[in-house]
Amino acid sequence: GNRTANHSAAMDEGDAGPSGPPPPRALEVDELDGDVVRAVASVAAIRLQPLCCFLGGVLAQEVVKLTGKFSPLNQWLHLDVLEVLPAEPPADAAPVGDRYDEVRMLLGEAGVAALGRARTFLVGCGALGCEFLKNFALLGVGCADGGVVTVTDNDRIEVSNLSRQFLFRESNVGQPKSAAASAAAVVMNPSLRIDARETLVAPHTEGSFPDAFWQGLDFVTNALDNVKARMYVDERCVFYGKPLLESGTLGTKCNVQVVVPKITASYADGPKDAEDGDAGVPMCTLRNFPSLIEHCIEWARAQLEDTFTAPFREAKRYVDDKAAALAALREAAGKPAGVPAALKEARAVVPLLEEAAAGGLDFAACVRKAHGYFHAQFRDRILQLVHLYPEDATTSSGERFWSGAKRFPRAAALDVEDPTHAMLVTAVANMFACCYGLRPPPEEELLPADHEWRTRGALRAVLDGVAPPVFVPSSAAVVEGAEGEDGEEGEAGGEGEARDGKDGGAVAEAPMDVEAEARELEGLLGRLEALEVGGVALQPCDFEKDQDLNFHIDFIAAAANLRAWNYRIGQASRHKCKMIAGKIIPAIATTTAAVTGLVMVEMLKLVQHKPLSAYKDSSSNLGLNMYMMQEPGEPVKAKEEYDPIMMTEVKCYPKDFTKWDQLVVNRGSRLTLRAFLEAFREDTGLVVGDLYHAVAEADGPQKGRFLFQQWAFKKELKELYASKMDADLLEWLQERYEGSPVELLPEGRAYVQLLVSAQNDEGTEFKTPPVLYRWA
């Protein structure tokens, strides 16, 4: 099996003498498995890319441990994946001199061809997604005729992504993740066939991923960071009968689950990561239109970094050694495609340094800057979004733009008498005061609790009579990372990503031409050289959640709650903001490399259609040297049981069905309710007792409604069902569930899934899998 073993050197405890312990004793082999020896010998020279990926991540984590975090591994670590080997050695395994020879030697020409023809759907393109694209490119997945890797992620690249999402560079900041990662992967393997999209995978975007798309896939690869999205993709894979490769990370912990139709349980059947417990909030949680206060808190934490840390850290480099910093910037600009990144840095640094070098900054100036920050973040960016996408805006497909997770926002108006507004402005003003050197950093000296700068009176003294800045709408959508606007995030990327009505990516202003960018950069470099920064004292913010007087948590709490107010989300206490902001755990490059290597091992088994015993789920912790692997669980079979409410035995039809099963009613055309009930009886021998759609279990005006009940108690319900017996079932479905939160019959779909309870002629109750009613 996927065997992991940690072998400590055997020691003879009784032989220790005065000179110290005896030398290590060699391990003895009690029994030799000839089959294993032959298998290992036949592939010993092969460098299997997934294993290199896994062991590289483990080794890199061991190097990190030398810093003092976690205990290094001080023993042997052994891992084999013999289950990957074909049942019989391939006859066509001779190398041919191309990049796939290692795979060919292992799986034969048929294995190389199967990987090349593979059609997979990579959902998400963050830390895990980048690793998967790299692995696909190196293994040749989707690199031949008929093969394709469809990747979707409607997030956009941020500076904070660069440390762990290795396909991205600074010049990619603001670009769609899926497009940038795909371009980088194609450089690794020009034969890689990628369909890069920017559409969220969710119930309200099912029109973008129709039946034909799902039915054409060989397997699905998840690279998601939240349970809700994983559950939805899992449900789609179960419905369409597609294998799913599922994985996740949290710090040094990682897990892998392989889901094979009719063979294993699905993701929804297993334990889920605690969302409210001690696990923390991953850094890569949805950066979309906020629907939870956790999203707002994460956004506020990123704002602290983007406003008070990153720009002042970059500017401080010029204060400390202007000549060296300028030389480094010029060198960066001289590299191929280096001008945009250098220009971005210069644009951020020059105004900040000029403001600091001009002198005259005092606390009143910091309050005015805080006044501007409030309006930029909680008024102007919202007004710009509403200007571009009014409440009645629609996408190119005719769907309402403000639907699903997108909440139509409202702009805030500053009121210093409002506690949240006052907290935000006070925190921003005081943090700017520290960053510009007006006060020592909080690590050295805290502003006293009774200091005037902490009072609303200090705000009133500056802001009384000051008019709000004038808002001037722009014709271009906000792009994440823009100075002073910091980009509204979309469903997993730029907020306002209707992209001129196209399925959700942000519209940016047309890029400048290369010559114009070069001229602008030269002008900024000239201004930098002319600046006298000798007397400038800048101090980037160093986030510390456990010091309540440093304004850091005040800022996060106020900013999070103001953003929540913008989007009509319930507020959070300062304590909750502190707990969540302090638990943001970034993905770690070592863990993502290791876990995706293990996923690729399972993929190699998947394309060979291995039996259940060959697959391995895993749960590992690179920090604690814990590697556990086990055979996946089988799907749960429906059991006959006694129903205490009905006081009768409930049997199963078909016997031992699982979640992978479904009954199909298809007569080639649309049916009336009566005809459907008769068709069900003809196919199963059972009589429908209750008939309903799953949406009847969801909140809304349709909750609790049935399409049919054989034994309805109320007279009006009996009459209703009787009156609909000869009605078209689809028309009755739409009428009955009017106001449903989900679209029941998307355009182009020729089926609907219904739920039933049934009985036989003797009155015995039966439970069944869902019924797929098809009319074409």
N, C-alpha and C positions, 0 to 999 in steps of 0.2 A: 504494500500500500504506500501512500504518501508517508514514508516513515521518517520521523525526526528522532534523533537520539543524541543525548548529551553524555559523553563518556568522560568521567574523571579517571585519572590514572589510578590503577589498582595499587594499594599500599598494604603492606603487611605490618599491621599495627604492633605485632609482638616482636618485631626485629629491631626496633629502634635502639641504638646504643648511645654511649656517652658522646659520640661524635655527631649525633643528630640522626634524623630519619634516614632510612635506607633509600636507595635510588628507586624510581618508579619500576613497577613490575609489568612486563608485557601482558597485553590482553590475550586470553586464550580462546580459540574458536572451538566450541563444543560440537558443532555440526555444520557442515558445508552444504549449501543449497546449490546444486549444480545448475539448475535452470537460471537462478539469479546470476551466478558467475558468468554463464554464457551470454545472458542478456546484457549485462554490464560490459563485458568484453567486446560485444558486437557494436556498442555505441560509445565506447570510452573516449574516442577521439573527437566526438561531436560536441561543439559548443552550442548548446541549446539556448537560444536567445531569451526565452522566459526565465530560465534558471539564472542566467547571467544578470537579468534585471532584478530578480529577487535577492540573489546573494550580494549584488552591488549595493542595494538598499540596506541590507543587514550590515555589510562591512562599513558603509559610510556612517551608519548609526553608531557602530563601535568606535569609530574615530571621534565622533561627537562626544561620546561618553568620557573621553580623556579630559574634557573640560571640567569634569566633576559631577555632571548630571547623570545619574544611574550608574550601576556597576558594570564594568566591561565583562564580556563573556570570557571566562578563563578555563575553557575546556573545549573538547571537540564538538562541532555542530555538524550533523549529517542530515542530508535531505535527499531522498530519491523519488523519482516520479515514473517508476517503471510502467505504470498503467498507461502511459502515453504510447508505449511501443505497440505496433500493430500485432494482431494475433499471430500472424506469420511474417517472417522477415520479407520485406519487399524485394522482388526480383529486379526492379529497375531503380536501384538505389545508387548506381555509380555516379560520381560527380561529373558535371558537364562543364564546369568552369564559370558558372554564373553566381549571382549573389545568394541564390537559394540552395546551394549545394548542401549546407548543413541540414536543412529541412528535408532535402531529397534523400540524404543518407539515412535519415531517421524514418521517414514516412513513405519514401518512394515518390516516383513521378506523380502517382495518383494523389498523394497528399499535397504536393505542391500545387497541383491543378485545383484541388478542392479549396485550398486557401485562396487562390487567385480568383476563383469564381464566387467566393463567399459574398453575400449581401447582408451587411449588418447595419443596424441603426444605433449610433452612438448618441445617447441622450445626455447632454452636458459637455462642456468643453473648458472646465476649470483645471484644477490640479490633476485630478484623475484623468480627465479627458485628454489633456496634453500627453500624458504618459501612454494612454491607449493609442492615440494617433501615431506616436512614435513606434510603438510595438507593432501596430498594423503595417506601417511602412517597412519595418525591418523584416517582418515575417512574410510579407507579400500578400497580406489580406486585401481583397478587393483590387488586385493589381492586374487582373486578366479580363478578357472579354466576358461580359456578363456579371462581373463583380463590381461592387460599389460600397463605399463607406458613406452613409448619410449621417452627417453630424449637425446637431442643432443646439444652439444656445443663444438666447437673446440678451445676454449680458455683454457689457463692453469692458475693455481692459482698463484697469486702474493701476496706478503706480504700485500699490500694495500687492498686486498680483505677481509682480516680477520676481519676487524672491522664491516662489514655489511653483509657478506655472511656466516651465522653462522654455516653452516654445515662443514666448513673448519677449520683446525687447522694448526699450524705452520709446522707440519710435512708433511702437504699436499702440501706445496709450490712447484711449478714445476710440479705437477701432473695434468692430465686432469680434468677439473671441473666436467664433467658429471660422470666420474667414481668415483671420490672421494665423490661427493654428493650422488650418488646412494648407495655407501657402507654405508654412515652415515644413510641414510633413512632406509635401510634394518635393521639396528640395532634397530631402533624405532619400526619396524614391520617386523619381519622375513618372513611374508607371502607376502610382497610386491614383485611383479614381474616386474622387470625393465630391459629394453633393453637399455643400455647406449652406445651412439655413439659419435663420434667426427667429424662428417661431417657437413659442412656448408649447410644450406638450401638455395639454390640459383638456378637460371636457369641452370648453368653449372654442377650442381650435381643432376639433376633430375633422372639420372640413378641409384643413390643410394636410391631414394625414388620413386619406380615405382608405376604404377597405383594400383596394388594389395595392396600396403602398405596404400595408401590414402583411398582406398575403404573399407579397413578393420577397419578404425577408427570410433569411436563413436563421438568424438569431439576433437578439437585441443585447446591447451592452450599456448598462447604466453607469453614469458618472455623475450622480446627483448627490446633493448634500442635505436633503430633507425627506422626512418620512412620507409626507403627503404626496409628493411627486413620485416617489418610489412606489407607493401603493397604487397610484393610477397606472403607471407603466406596467406594473405587475398584473393588474386587472386586464389591461389590453392584451398582454402576452397570453394570459389564461384564455381569454375569449378567442383569440386567433390561433391558439395552439402553437406558440413560438417559444423556443428556448430563451432564457434570460440569464445573462452573466451579471450578477449583482455584487457590489463591493462598497466599502466605506472605510473612512479613517477618522480617528479622533486623536490628535497628538501622535504618540508612538503606537497607539492601538489600531488594529485593522482587522477586517473580516472579509471573507469571500463566501458567497452562496451561489451555487449553480442550480438553475431551475430548468428541468427537462420535462416537456409535456408527457403526462400520463405515467412518468417514472418517478418524479420527485414531488415533494411538497412545493408550494410557491412561497414567495417572499412574505405574503400576507399571513401565512400560517406560522411564521416564526416569531420570536420575541423581537420587539422594536427598541431602538435606543430611547432611553428616557429623555423626554423633551423638557421636563420641568424639574428633573432631579439634579444630581451632582455632575452630570456629564458636561455641562457648559454649552455655550453657543458657538458652533464653528464659525470661523471668519467668513467662510463662503456661503453663509445662509443667503436665501433669496435677496438679491438687491433689486427688488422689483417695486412696483407700486405697493406701498406698505399696506398690509392688512392686519398685522399684529404689532403690538407695542414693541416686541422684540426686534422687529425690523427697524423701527424708529431709533431704538437704543443703539443698535449696531451702526446705523447711519451717523448718529451723533458722535459715537466713538471715532469713526473715520474722519468726521469733520474736525475733531480736535487735532488729529494727526496732520490733516491737510492744511489747516489754518495756522496752527501754532507751533508745529514741529518741523515738518519737511521744508517749508520755505525759509525759515530762520536757520535751519541747519545748513542749507545750501549757501545762504548769504554769509553765514559765519565763516565759511571757508575762505571767502574773499577778504574778510576782516583779518583773519589770522595770517594769511599769506596770499595777498592779492596777486603777486606775480605768478606763483605756482598755480593758483586756481585759473587765472587767465590763460596760462600756457596749456593747461589741461583742457580747457574749453575750446581753444583754437585747434588743439590736436584732435579732439572729438569731431569738430566741424570738418576737419580735413579728410576724415574717413568716408568711404562710400556711403551715401545716404545719411551722413552724419549731421547735415545742416538742420533738418527739422528738430532733432532732439536738442542740439545746441541752442537753437533759437528759442525753444520752449523754456530751457533753463534761464537764458538771458532775459526773456520777457518777465519771468517771475522774480529774478534777483535784482535787476537794475532799479525798478521803481522802489523796491523795499530799501535798498541801500541808499538811494538818493534821498528818500524821506528821512532815514536815520541820520545821514550825513548832514542834512540841512540844519539840524538842530531845532530847538524850539518846541520839541515834543514834551507835553506835560500830560497830566491825568485828564484834563479837559479834552485834549486831542484824542486820547484813547477812548473816552466816552463817545466822542463824535464818530470814531471809527466803529465802535460797537453799534451805534445808531444806524450807520450804513450797513453793517453786517446783518442786523435784524431785518432791514427792509430787503436786502438782496436775497436772503435765504427764505424768509417766511412770507414775503409779499410779492416781490418782483418775479421770482422764479415760478410762483404759482400763477400770477397774472399772465406771464409769458406762455405758460403751458395751456391755460384756458384760452388765450388769444389764438394759439395755433390749433387747439383741439377743443372747440366749444362743447357744451354738454350734449348736443345732438350730433356730434361728429361720428362718422362711420368709416370703416375700413374699405379697401377696394372690393372686398367680397360682400359688402353691404351690411356687415355686422356692426352693431354699436361699438364704438371705440371704448366708451366708458362702460364696461361690462366685466363680469367675472371678478378678478382680483383688483381691477382698476376702479378706484373710488374717485368720483369727481371731486376735486379739491376746492378749498376756499382760502382766500388770502387773509393774512392777519394784519391788523392795524395796531401800531405800537401804543401801549398805554402803560406808563411807568407805575401806575397804581395797581396794575395787575401783578400778582406775586410772581407768576411764571415769567412774564415779560421783564420785570425788574431783575429777577435772578439771572436771566440770560444776559442782559445788557451789563449788569454789574460784573458777572464772571468774565465776559469778553473783554471789558475795559481793563480789568485787573490783570488778566492774562497777557494782554497786549503790553501793559505797563512793565511786566516782568520780561517779556520777549524783547522789548526795546531798551531794556536796561534802566528803566526809571526806578526799579526796586530790585533788590537781590532776588535770585530765584528762590522758590519756596523751600528747596533743599537746604538753603543756607539760613534763611530768615523768613518766618511767616508773618503776613500782615496781621496785626492784632485783631482779635474778634470785635473790639469796639472801635476800630479805626473808621474815620469818616468815609473812606473810599468804599466801605461796605454798605453805606446807607443810601436810601432813596433820595435823601436830600442832596447828595452829591450828584445824582442824575438830574434832579430837577434844576439845580443851579446851572447846569450846562444846556439842558434840552428844552427848558421852558421857552416857548416862543420860536423854537426851531421847527421849520416846516419839513415834512417828509420829502425825500428826494423825488423828483419827477420820474415816473415810470414811462419809458418809451419802448413800445413793443418792437420786437425784431421779426424779420421774415424767416429767420432760420431757427430750427429747433435747438434746444439746449443740448450740448454734448457733454457727457460726463468728464469732469476734470477741468472744465473751462474756468479761468480765473474769475472769481467773484460770483460764479454761478454754480460751479462744482457739479453741474450736470444732474438733471433729474434722471433717476434710474428707471428703466422700463421694466417689463415683466421679468426679465432677467438681464436687463441692460438699461438703455436710456429711457427715462420716463418721457412720455410723449412720443413713443416710437411708432407712431402711425406711419412714419416714413413716407409722407406724401400719400397716405392711404394704403401703403403696402405692408400688411402683416407685421408690423411692429419693429422697426429699427430706427434709430434717430437720424434726422436729417441734419447734416452739418453744412456749414458754409463751404462753398467751393474752395479747394486748396489754392494757396498762392502759387504762382509759377516759381521755378527754381531761382531765377535771377532776382526776382523781387525778395524772396526769402534771404538770399545771400546778402543783398544790399541792406536789408533790415538788420541782419545779424552784425554786419560790419559797423552799422551805426550804433548798435547797442554795445558792441565791444569797445568802440571809441568812447562812449559815455562811461563805461566801466573803468577804462584806463585813466580817464580824467578825474575820476572820483578820489577824494581824499578821505580814506576810511580810518585814519589813525586814531581818531577819538571816538569811533563808533563802538558801542558795546551791545552785542546781540546775544540772546540766550534762548535756544530752542526749548520748547516745553518738554519735560520728561514726565509722562503720565504716571501718576501714583494714586491708586484708588483708595488707599488706606489712610490718607491724610485729609481730614474733612475741611481744613482751612485753606487748601491750596486752590480752590475754585474749580478743580478738574471735574469732580462729580457734580458740582453745581451746574457747570456748563452742560455736561452730558444729560442730566435730568431735565434741565430747562429746554435744551434743543430737541431732545426726544419728545417731550410733551407738546412743544409747539408744532413739531412735524406731525404728531398724532392729531393735534387739533386741526391742522390743515386738512387731514384726510379722514376726520370724524372717527378716530380710533380712541378707545378708552385710555385715560391717563394712567401713569404708573407712579408709584411713590419713589422718593429719592432713594430709599433703601433698595427697592427692586432694581432701579437703574444701576446702582452701585454693584449689586450682586451680578447682574447680567454683563455689564461692561467689563467687570473684572475677570469674567470667565471666557472671554472670546479667545478661542484657541485656533491659531492658523493651521492649515494643513502643513505637514512637514514633508519635505521632498524625499527624505529617506523612506518614510512609510509609504508614500504614494508609489514610489518605484517598486518596493517590495511587494505590495499588495497587487499591483497590476501584473507583475510577473507571475504570481500565483493564478490570477484570472486567466492569463494567456495559456497556462498549462491546461486549465480546464477547457479552454476553447479548442485546443488541439485534440482533446478527447471528444469534444462535441462534434467536430467535423468528421470524425471517424465513427460516430454513432455508437459509442461505447455503452455497455450495460451499466446499471446502477452501481455495482460494486467498484467500478473504475473511478467514479467521480469522488471528489473530496471537497467538502466545505472546510473552512478554516477560520480560526480565531487566534490572532497573534498579538504580541506586545513586544516590539523591538527593544523597548526600554528595560523590560523586566526579563528578557530572554525567554519568553513564553511562546511556544509554537504548538498549537493544538489543531489536529486535522481529523476529520471523521467523515464517514459515509453520509451523504444527505438522507434526510428522512423521506420515507415514501409518502405519497399523498394520503390524506385521511379518507378512509372509506366510510360511506354512510352506513349507519347501524340501525337495525330494528330496535325500537325502544318503546317503553310504556309512556304515554302522555297522561300525566296526572290531571290535566285540565279536562281533556276529552274523555278520560277514564277508559282508554282503549289502547290496544297495541297499534303501533305505527310501523308499517313495513316499508321497504325500499323498492323503487322501480326506476331503472334496472337494479338488480341486486349488486350491492357493494359499489355503487357509483361514487365517483370522486368529483372534485371541483372542475376537473378537466372534461367532464362529460356534459352533454346537453341533448335534449330531445329536439327534433326538427319536424315542424309541420310545414309542408310545402306542397301546394296543389297547382303551382304554376301561375296562379292569378290571385287577386285579392278576394278575401272571404268575408262573409257576414259573420257576426258573432255566433249565430246558430251553426253555420257551416264549419267554423273553427272548432267549436265544441264537438261536433260530430267527427271531424277529421282527427282530433286528438283521441277520441274513443276508438276509431278504426285503427290507429297506429299503436295504441298502448293497451287497449282493452279496459281502460279506466274511464271513469266519469269525473269531469272537472267539478270540484266543490267550490273553490275560490279561484278567481283569475284577476291578476293585477299586475301593474308595472312597478319596478323597484322604486320609482320616484314617489310612490305612495308612502314610502317610509321616510322621506325627506321632509324637512320643515317647509311650510308653504301652504297656500290655500288648497292644494291637492292632497295633503297628507291624510291618510286613512281611507282613501276612496278605492273602491273595487270596480272592476269592469263587469264582474259577474259573481254572484253568490247563490249557490244552489239552495241554501237554506237561510235566506235573509229573514230576520225577525220582523223588521218594520214593514208595514203594509206599503208605504210609499216606495221603499226600496224594491220590494217584489214587483210592484207595478213598473218602476223605472227599468229594471232589468228585462222584464217581459216586453216592454215597448222597444227595446234596443236589439232584440234577438235577430231581426232581419235588417239591421243597420250595418253598413260597412264597418268592420272592426277598427280600421285605421281612423276613420272619421269619428267613431265613438271614443277611441283612445284620446284623440286630440281635444275633443269636447270635454271628456271626463277630467282630464288633467290640465285644463286651461289654467294658465298662471304658473306652470311648472318652472322651477329654476333652471332646468336644462332643456335643450332642444330634443324633442322626442323623435322626430323624423327628419334628420338632416337631408339636405338635397342630394339626390343620387343614391341614397341608401335603400335597398330593397329588402330589408328585414327589420324586425324589432324583437327584442328579448323580453319575454313575459315570465311571470312566476305563477305557479299553480299549487293548489293542494287537491288531492284526488282520492277517489274511493273505487273499489270494485263493486260488482253487483251484490255482493254479500254485505256491503257496508264497511269493509275493512279499510282503514285509513292508509294512504300511501304518501310518502314524500318522494319528490322527483327532482332531478336537476332542472335548471332553467329551460324554458321552451323557446326555441328560436323559430319565430313565425316568419317564413319567407313567402314572397308573392311573385317571384321571378326566378 
